[in-house]
Amino acid sequence: MEKKNKIPRRKRCYNSGKIGGINYLHALRKFRDADNIIHTMGMHPVNPMNNGLKPSRPYWMHMAVDILMLATCGNIFLQKDWRQSRGARIEYRIARFMGLTVWEGDNRGIDK
């Protein structure tokens, strides 16, 4: 059976930050900017804004898909506002449980 994902897990980095409660277009720009940072770090960004669901779908549905996306990664990048997001805090806890390398804002590689 052919592998669906050709980018190695260790080179994939989940992009985590606040989405809810802010303007959707602002969130798109913020996540695109974080994707660019992840690229400069030599990794492939995995962006939950591109999870295939319409923004109007329920929160729990977005979180379920996002956690599945997170599970394909070896790293998580936490945007500066991640502590203000319930979803990002959940993603952080799961990433730590799974042993992902955690990168926070400008402090890259804060814990492993």
N, C-alpha and C positions, 0 to 999 in steps of 0.2 A: 504494500500500500504506500502510495506517495505521501511524503510529508507535506502538510498544508502550509506550515510556517517555515520558511527557509532561513530566517534570521535566527541565529542562536539565542537561547533564552538569556544568556549572560550579557548579550549586546542589546537587549530590549529593555526600555526604561518607561515605566508607567508614569504619566503626567498627572499629578494630583493637586487640586486646589479648589477654591470656592467657586461654585457655579450658581447655586440657588440664592435668591435675594438680590442679585445684581442684574443689570441689563444684559440680555442674551448676547448682543453684539459686542459688548465690552468683554464678556466672558470668552467669546470666540477669539478676540484679539489677544487677551491675556494668555490663553492656552497656546495660541500660535507662537507668541513670543517665548513661552517656556519650551515649546517644541524646538525652537531655534537654539536655545541654550543646550538642550539635550543633544542636539546634532553636534554642537561645538565640543561637547564632551566625548564625542566619538561613538554615540549610541543611537539606536533607532527609537524615536518617541512612539509611545502607544497612548493615544489621546482619547479619553472618554467622551469628548464632545463628538467624536466620530464613531459612536458605538452602534449606529444603524437604527436607533430608535428616534421617533419624533420627540421633540422637547415636551410635548403635551402628555406623554406617557407617564404613568405614576412613578413617584420617587423610588419605591421598592423595586420596580422593574428595571430602572436605570442602574440601581445599586447591584442587582443580581448580575446583569450583563457586565458592568464595570469590574466586579470582583472576578468574573471569569477571564476578562481581559488582563487583569492584574496577575492572575495565576500563570500567564504565559511569559511573565517577565522575570528577570533576575535583579532588577533595580526599580526603585521608586524615586521620583523627583517631587519633592514637596514645595509647592510655590509658597511665597512669603505669607500668604493669607490662609494657609491650610488649617491653622488652629481655629479659625472662625467657621469652618465647615464641618458639620456632623459627618457627612459622607467621607471627606478626606481623613478625618480622625479615625473612622472605621477602617478605611483603606490602609492607613498607617499601621494600625494594630495587626491587621491581617498580614501586611508585608513583613513586619517584625516576626510574627509567628512562623511565616514561611521561610525566614532567613534571608530575605532580600537585602541588598545593599541600599541604604537610605541616603539620599542626597537632599539637602535642604537649601533652597534658595541659592545664595552665593556661597554658603558653607558646604562645599562638596565633600561627600564621604564622611558625614558626621558619625555614623555608626554602621556596623556591619552585622 
